[in-house]
Amino acid sequence: MKNPPHPGNWSATILKRLGVDNGRREGARISRQQLHNVIAGRYGITPEMDMRLEKALGSTADTWLGMQMNYDLAQIQAKASSLKVTRLARLDQLSLSRGS
């Protein structure tokens, strides 16, 4: 996907469907501000928040982190041409054996 949505978009939809609002988010031990920042797209879903969502909602941790990774990767790919990097070596030139 070229421009995947921030996982906060999905979390807002899922939480709304489950009837979880700021008043019922305490079970996941996520602060009101943390939840708001994720839903607003200001913060990413961290591995810890991911595990909390899995335990609280019954989702899988891989789902949330996968969405976050896809979003982050798409964001950096969009500006990859502006990264100033010098190639150090090509993989086919590297010897992957232990003795080298």
DSSP file (Angstrom, degrees, kcal/mol; ACC not computed):
  #  RESIDUE AA STRUCTURE BP1 BP2  ACC     N-H-->O    O-->H-N    N-H-->O    O-->H-N    TCO  KAPPA ALPHA  PHI   PSI    X-CA   Y-CA   Z-CA
    1    1 A M              0   0    0      0, 0.0    73,-0.0     0, 0.0     0, 0.0   0.000 360.0 360.0 360.0 129.6    0.0    0.0    0.0
    2    2 A K        +     0   0    0      1,-0.2    76,-0.1    76,-0.0     0, 0.0   0.879 360.0  15.9 -71.9 -38.1    1.5    3.3   -1.0
    3    3 A N  S    S-     0   0    0     75,-0.0    -1,-0.2    72,-0.0    68,-0.1  -0.586  78.7-173.4-137.4  73.3   -0.1    5.5    1.7
    4    4 A P        -     0   0    0      0, 0.0     2,-0.0     0, 0.0    70,-0.0  -0.331  31.3-104.6 -67.8 150.6   -1.5    3.3    4.5
    5    5 A P        -     0   0    0      0, 0.0    66,-0.1     0, 0.0    65,-0.0  -0.351  39.7 -94.4 -71.0 154.8   -3.5    5.1    7.2
    6    6 A H    >>  -     0   0    0      1,-0.1     3,-2.0    65,-0.1     4,-0.8  -0.459  34.6-121.0 -62.7 139.4   -2.1    5.7   10.6
    7    7 A P  H 3> S+     0   0    0      0, 0.0     4,-2.7     0, 0.0     5,-0.2   0.734 109.4  73.2 -60.1 -19.9   -3.0    2.9   12.9
    8    8 A G  H 3> S+     0   0    0     30,-0.3     4,-2.3     1,-0.2     5,-0.2   0.836  90.3  58.5 -60.3 -32.0   -4.7    5.4   15.1
    9    9 A N  H <> S+     0   0    0     -3,-2.0     4,-1.7     2,-0.2    -1,-0.2   0.928 109.9  42.5 -61.8 -44.4   -7.4    5.7   12.5
   10   10 A W  H  X S+     0   0    0     -4,-0.8     4,-2.9     1,-0.2     5,-0.2   0.903 111.8  53.5 -68.4 -41.3   -8.1    2.0   12.9
   11   11 A S  H  X S+     0   0    0     -4,-2.7     4,-2.9     1,-0.2     5,-0.3   0.894 107.2  52.0 -63.6 -37.5   -7.9    2.0   16.6
   12   12 A A  H  X S+     0   0    0     -4,-2.3     4,-2.1     2,-0.2    -1,-0.2   0.927 112.5  45.7 -62.3 -43.7  -10.5    4.9   16.8
   13   13 A T  H  X S+     0   0    0     -4,-1.7     4,-2.3     2,-0.2    -2,-0.2   0.926 115.6  45.6 -64.3 -46.1  -12.9    2.9   14.7
   14   14 A I  H  X S+     0   0    0     -4,-2.9     4,-2.0     1,-0.2     6,-0.2   0.927 113.2  49.1 -65.1 -45.6  -12.4   -0.4   16.6
   15   15 A L  H  <>S+     0   0    0     -4,-2.9     5,-3.0    -5,-0.2     4,-0.5   0.894 111.2  50.5 -62.1 -39.5  -12.6    1.3   20.0
   16   16 A K  H ><5S+     0   0    0     -4,-2.1     3,-1.1    -5,-0.3    -1,-0.2   0.926 109.7  50.2 -64.4 -44.3  -15.8    3.1   18.9
   17   17 A R  H 3<5S+     0   0    0     -4,-2.3    -1,-0.2     1,-0.3    -2,-0.2   0.851 112.0  48.4 -61.8 -34.7  -17.4   -0.2   17.7
   18   18 A L  T 3<5S-     0   0    0     -4,-2.0    -1,-0.3    -5,-0.2    -2,-0.2   0.512 115.4-116.9 -83.7  -4.1  -16.5   -1.9   21.0
   19   19 A G  T < 5 +     0   0    0     -3,-1.1     2,-0.7    -4,-0.5    -3,-0.2   0.736  64.2 148.2  75.2  22.3  -18.0    1.0   23.0
   20   20 A V      < +     0   0    0     -5,-3.0    -1,-0.3    -6,-0.2     2,-0.2  -0.818  16.1 163.0 -93.5 117.5  -14.6    1.9   24.5
   21   21 A D    >>  -     0   0    0     -2,-0.7     3,-1.5    -3,-0.1     4,-0.6  -0.576  58.9 -77.7-119.1-173.7  -14.3    5.5   25.1
   22   22 A N  T 34 S+     0   0    0      1,-0.3     3,-0.4    -2,-0.2     4,-0.1   0.782 130.6  56.4 -58.5 -26.1  -11.9    7.6   27.3
   23   23 A G  T 34 S+     0   0    0      1,-0.2    -1,-0.3     2,-0.1     3,-0.2   0.733 113.1  38.5 -77.5 -21.8  -14.0    6.6   30.3
   24   24 A R  T X4 S+     0   0    0     -3,-1.5     3,-0.6     1,-0.1    -1,-0.2   0.248  89.3  90.5-112.1  12.0  -13.5    2.8   29.6
   25   25 A R  G ><> +     0   0    0     -4,-0.6     3,-1.2    -3,-0.4     5,-1.0   0.510  60.7  90.9 -85.5  -5.0   -9.9    2.8   28.4
   26   26 A E  G > 5S+     0   0    0      1,-0.3     3,-1.8    -3,-0.2    -1,-0.2   0.807  71.8  70.2 -62.9 -29.5   -8.5    2.3   32.0
   27   27 A G  G < 5S+     0   0    0     -3,-0.6    -1,-0.3     1,-0.3    -2,-0.1   0.824 101.4  45.9 -57.8 -31.3   -8.6   -1.5   31.6
   28   28 A A  G < 5S-     0   0    0     -3,-1.2    -1,-0.3    -4,-0.1    -2,-0.2   0.500 110.2-127.2 -86.7  -4.7   -5.7   -1.3   29.1
   29   29 A R  T < 5 +     0   0    0     -3,-1.8     2,-0.5    -4,-0.3    -3,-0.2   0.911  60.0 144.3  56.2  44.4   -3.9    1.1   31.5
   30   30 A I      < -     0   0    0     -5,-1.0    -1,-0.2    22,-0.1    -2,-0.1  -0.962  50.2-121.6-112.1 128.3   -3.5    3.7   28.7
   31   31 A S     >  -     0   0    0     -2,-0.5     4,-2.5     1,-0.1     5,-0.2  -0.269  19.9-115.7 -68.7 156.7   -3.8    7.3   29.7
   32   32 A R  H  > S+     0   0    0      1,-0.2     4,-2.4     2,-0.2     5,-0.1   0.896 117.8  49.6 -56.2 -42.5   -6.4    9.5   28.1
   33   33 A Q  H  > S+     0   0    0      2,-0.2     4,-2.6     1,-0.2    -1,-0.2   0.898 109.2  50.8 -68.1 -41.0   -3.6   11.6   26.5
   34   34 A Q  H  > S+     0   0    0      2,-0.2     4,-2.1     1,-0.2     5,-0.2   0.948 113.0  45.8 -60.1 -48.6   -1.8    8.6   25.1
   35   35 A L  H  X S+     0   0    0     -4,-2.5     4,-2.6     1,-0.2     5,-0.2   0.916 112.8  50.1 -61.4 -44.4   -5.0    7.3   23.5
   36   36 A H  H  X S+     0   0    0     -4,-2.4     4,-2.3    -5,-0.2     6,-0.2   0.915 110.6  49.9 -60.9 -43.8   -5.9   10.7   22.2
   37   37 A N  H  <>S+     0   0    0     -4,-2.6     5,-2.1     2,-0.2     6,-1.6   0.849 111.9  47.6 -67.4 -34.4   -2.4   11.2   20.6
   38   38 A V  H ><5S+     0   0    0     -4,-2.1     3,-1.3     4,-0.2   -30,-0.3   0.945 113.4  47.0 -68.8 -47.9   -2.4    7.7   19.0
   39   39 A I  H 3<5S+     0   0    0     -4,-2.6    -2,-0.2     1,-0.3    -1,-0.2   0.872 111.6  51.8 -61.5 -36.7   -5.9    8.3   17.5
   40   40 A A  T 3<5S-     0   0    0     -4,-2.3    -1,-0.3    -5,-0.2    -2,-0.2   0.559 115.2-117.8 -77.0  -7.7   -4.9   11.8   16.3
   41   41 A G  T < 5S+     0   0    0     -3,-1.3    -3,-0.2    -4,-0.4    -2,-0.1   0.599  84.6 115.6  82.5  10.9   -1.9   10.3   14.6
   42   42 A R  S   <S+     0   0    0     -5,-2.1     2,-0.3    -6,-0.2    -4,-0.2   0.808  76.4  37.2 -81.4 -30.2    0.6   12.2   16.7
   43   43 A Y  S    S-     0   0    0     -6,-1.6    -2,-0.2    -9,-0.1     2,-0.2  -0.900  78.6-131.2-120.3 149.9    2.1    9.1   18.3
   44   44 A G        -     0   0    0     -2,-0.3     2,-0.7   -37,-0.1    -6,-0.1  -0.459  36.1 -93.6 -87.9 169.7    2.8    5.7   16.9
   45   45 A I        -     0   0    0     19,-0.2    23,-0.1    -2,-0.2    -1,-0.1  -0.779  44.3-152.1 -85.8 116.8    1.8    2.5   18.5
   46   46 A T     >  -     0   0    0     -2,-0.7     4,-2.8     1,-0.1     5,-0.2  -0.392  28.5-105.2 -82.4 163.5    4.7    1.3   20.6
   47   47 A P  H  > S+     0   0    0      0, 0.0     4,-2.0     0, 0.0     5,-0.1   0.880 122.6  50.6 -57.0 -37.0    5.3   -2.4   21.3
   48   48 A E  H  > S+     0   0    0      2,-0.2     4,-2.1     1,-0.2     5,-0.1   0.939 112.1  44.7 -67.7 -45.3    4.1   -1.9   24.9
   49   49 A M  H  > S+     0   0    0      1,-0.2     4,-2.7     2,-0.2     5,-0.2   0.893 110.6  57.0 -64.0 -37.1    0.9   -0.2   23.8
   50   50 A D  H  X S+     0   0    0     -4,-2.8     4,-2.3     1,-0.2    -1,-0.2   0.918 107.6  46.5 -56.8 -46.4    0.5   -2.9   21.2
   51   51 A M  H  X S+     0   0    0     -4,-2.0     4,-2.5     2,-0.2    -1,-0.2   0.877 110.9  52.6 -66.3 -37.7    0.6   -5.6   23.9
   52   52 A R  H  X S+     0   0    0     -4,-2.1     4,-2.5     2,-0.2     5,-0.2   0.913 109.9  48.2 -63.7 -42.1   -1.9   -3.6   26.0
   53   53 A L  H  X S+     0   0    0     -4,-2.7     4,-2.8     2,-0.2     6,-0.7   0.898 110.6  52.2 -64.8 -39.8   -4.3   -3.4   23.1
   54   54 A E  H  X S+     0   0    0     -4,-2.3     4,-2.0    -5,-0.2    -2,-0.2   0.946 114.1  42.0 -60.6 -47.6   -3.9   -7.1   22.5
   55   55 A K  H  < S+     0   0    0     -4,-2.5    -2,-0.2     1,-0.2    -1,-0.2   0.878 120.7  41.8 -68.3 -37.6   -4.7   -7.9   26.1
   56   56 A A  H  < S+     0   0    0     -4,-2.5    -2,-0.2    -5,-0.2    -1,-0.2   0.856 128.2  26.6 -79.1 -35.8   -7.6   -5.4   26.4
   57   57 A L  H  < S-     0   0    0     -4,-2.8    -3,-0.2    -5,-0.2    -2,-0.2   0.628  97.6-120.7-105.7 -16.3   -9.2   -6.0   23.0
   58   58 A G     <  +     0   0    0     -4,-2.0    -4,-0.2    -5,-0.5    -3,-0.1   0.632  68.3 134.0  82.4  11.8   -8.3   -9.5   22.1
   59   59 A S        -     0   0    0     -6,-0.7     2,-0.4    -5,-0.2    -1,-0.2  -0.215  61.8 -97.6 -79.7 179.6   -6.6   -8.4   18.9
   60   60 A T    >>  -     0   0    0      1,-0.1     4,-1.2    -3,-0.1     3,-0.6  -0.849  16.2-135.5-104.2 143.2   -3.2   -9.7   17.9
   61   61 A A  H 3> S+     0   0    0     -2,-0.4     4,-2.3     1,-0.2     5,-0.3   0.876 104.7  60.8 -60.5 -38.3    0.0   -7.8   18.7
   62   62 A D  H 3> S+     0   0    0      1,-0.2     4,-2.2     2,-0.2    -1,-0.2   0.842  99.1  57.7 -59.5 -33.5    1.2   -8.5   15.2
   63   63 A T  H <> S+     0   0    0     -3,-0.6     4,-2.1     2,-0.2    -1,-0.2   0.960 109.9  40.4 -63.1 -52.3   -1.7   -6.7   13.7
   64   64 A W  H  X S+     0   0    0     -4,-1.2     4,-2.3     1,-0.2    -2,-0.2   0.930 118.5  45.7 -66.2 -46.0   -1.1   -3.3   15.4
   65   65 A L  H  X S+     0   0    0     -4,-2.3     4,-2.8     1,-0.2    -1,-0.2   0.863 111.1  54.5 -67.4 -33.7    2.7   -3.3   15.0
   66   66 A G  H  X S+     0   0    0     -4,-2.2     4,-2.5    -5,-0.3    -1,-0.2   0.919 109.2  47.4 -62.7 -43.6    2.3   -4.4   11.4
   67   67 A M  H  X S+     0   0    0     -4,-2.1     4,-2.2     2,-0.2    -2,-0.2   0.915 113.3  48.6 -63.2 -42.1    0.1   -1.4   10.7
   68   68 A Q  H  X S+     0   0    0     -4,-2.3     4,-2.9     2,-0.2    -2,-0.2   0.919 111.8  49.0 -64.6 -42.8    2.5    0.9   12.4
   69   69 A M  H  X S+     0   0    0     -4,-2.8     4,-2.8     2,-0.2     5,-0.2   0.920 111.2  49.2 -63.3 -44.1    5.5   -0.5   10.5
   70   70 A N  H  X S+     0   0    0     -4,-2.5     4,-2.1     2,-0.2    -1,-0.2   0.904 113.4  47.4 -61.8 -41.5    3.7   -0.2    7.2
   71   71 A Y  H  X S+     0   0    0     -4,-2.2     4,-2.0     2,-0.2    -2,-0.2   0.947 113.8  46.4 -63.9 -49.2    2.7    3.4    8.0
   72   72 A D  H  X S+     0   0    0     -4,-2.9     4,-2.1     1,-0.2     5,-0.2   0.913 112.8  50.0 -61.0 -43.8    6.2    4.4    9.1
   73   73 A L  H  X S+     0   0    0     -4,-2.8     4,-2.5     1,-0.2    -1,-0.2   0.905 109.7  50.4 -62.9 -42.5    7.8    2.7    6.1
   74   74 A A  H  X S+     0   0    0     -4,-2.1     4,-1.6    -5,-0.2    -1,-0.2   0.879 109.0  53.1 -63.2 -37.3    5.5    4.6    3.7
   75   75 A Q  H  X S+     0   0    0     -4,-2.0     4,-0.6     1,-0.2    -2,-0.2   0.919 113.4  41.4 -65.1 -43.2    6.3    7.9    5.4
   76   76 A I  H >< S+     0   0    0     -4,-2.1     3,-0.8     1,-0.2    -2,-0.2   0.853 110.7  56.7 -75.6 -33.6   10.0    7.4    5.0
   77   77 A Q  H >< S+     0   0    0     -4,-2.5     3,-1.1     1,-0.2     4,-0.3   0.853  99.8  61.1 -63.5 -32.6    9.8    6.1    1.5
   78   78 A A  H 3< S+     0   0    0     -4,-1.6    -1,-0.2     1,-0.3    -2,-0.2   0.773 116.8  30.3 -65.4 -25.4    7.9    9.2    0.5
   79   79 A K  T X< S+     0   0    0     -3,-0.8     3,-1.3    -4,-0.6     4,-0.4   0.140  84.3 114.3-118.7  20.4   11.0   11.3    1.4
   80   80 A A  G X   +     0   0    0     -3,-1.1     3,-1.6     1,-0.3    -2,-0.1   0.835  69.9  63.2 -61.0 -34.3   13.7    8.7    0.6
   81   81 A S  G 3  S+     0   0    0     -4,-0.3    -1,-0.3     1,-0.3    -2,-0.1   0.742  98.3  56.8 -66.0 -20.6   15.1   10.8   -2.2
   82   82 A S  G <  S+     0   0    0     -3,-1.3     2,-0.4     2,-0.1    -1,-0.3   0.553  82.5 103.7 -86.8  -7.3   16.0   13.6    0.3
   83   83 A L    <   -     0   0    0     -3,-1.6     2,-0.9    -4,-0.4    -3,-0.0  -0.633  67.5-142.9 -77.5 125.9   18.1   11.3    2.5
   84   84 A K        +     0   0    0     -2,-0.4     2,-0.4     2,-0.0    -2,-0.1  -0.797  38.4 153.9 -92.5 104.5   21.8   11.9    1.9
   85   85 A V        -     0   0    0     -2,-0.9     2,-0.5     2,-0.0    -2,-0.0  -0.991  34.1-148.7-135.8 138.5   23.5    8.5    2.0
   86   86 A T        -     0   0    0     -2,-0.4     2,-0.2     0, 0.0    -2,-0.0  -0.932  29.2-117.1-107.1 128.6   26.7    7.1    0.5
   87   87 A R        -     0   0    0     -2,-0.5     3,-0.1     1,-0.2    -2,-0.0  -0.451  26.0-170.8 -65.2 130.5   26.7    3.4   -0.4
   88   88 A L        -     0   0    0      1,-0.4     2,-0.3    -2,-0.2    -1,-0.2   0.845  63.3 -22.3 -90.1 -41.1   29.3    1.6    1.6
   89   89 A A        -     0   0    0      5,-0.0    -1,-0.4     0, 0.0     2,-0.4  -0.976  60.6-112.0-164.3 156.7   29.3   -1.8   -0.1
   90   90 A R    >>  -     0   0    0     -2,-0.3     3,-1.8    -3,-0.1     4,-0.6  -0.782  28.7-125.0 -94.9 145.3   27.1   -3.9   -2.3
   91   91 A L  G >4 S+     0   0    0     -2,-0.4     3,-1.1     1,-0.3    -1,-0.1   0.851 110.0  58.6 -58.2 -35.5   25.7   -7.1   -0.7
   92   92 A D  G 34 S+     0   0    0      1,-0.2    -1,-0.3     3,-0.0     0, 0.0   0.644 103.1  54.7 -72.8 -10.0   27.1   -9.2   -3.5
   93   93 A Q  G <4 S+     0   0    0     -3,-1.8     2,-0.3     2,-0.1    -1,-0.2   0.586  91.3  91.7 -92.9 -12.8   30.6   -7.9   -2.7
   94   94 A L  S << S-     0   0    0     -3,-1.1     2,-0.6    -4,-0.6    -5,-0.0  -0.623  71.6-137.7 -85.9 139.6   30.4   -8.9    0.9
   95   95 A S        -     0   0    0     -2,-0.3     5,-0.1     1,-0.1    -2,-0.1  -0.863  13.3-167.3 -92.5 121.8   31.7  -12.3    2.1
   96   96 A L        +     0   0    0     -2,-0.6     2,-0.2     3,-0.0    -1,-0.1   0.362  51.2 110.0 -93.1   6.1   29.2  -13.7    4.6
   97   97 A S  S >  S-     0   0    0      1,-0.1     3,-1.0     3,-0.0    -2,-0.1  -0.504  75.6-122.4 -80.9 155.2   31.4  -16.5    5.8
   98   98 A R  T 3  S+     0   0    0      1,-0.2    -1,-0.1    -2,-0.2    -3,-0.0   0.808 105.4  61.0 -66.3 -31.9   32.8  -16.2    9.4
   99   99 A G  T 3         0   0    0      1,-0.2    -1,-0.2     0, 0.0    -3,-0.0   0.612 360.0 360.0 -75.8 -11.4   36.5  -16.4    8.3
  100  100 A S    <         0   0    0     -3,-1.0    -1,-0.2    -5,-0.1    -2,-0.1   0.462 360.0 360.0 -92.3 360.0   36.5  -13.3    6.2
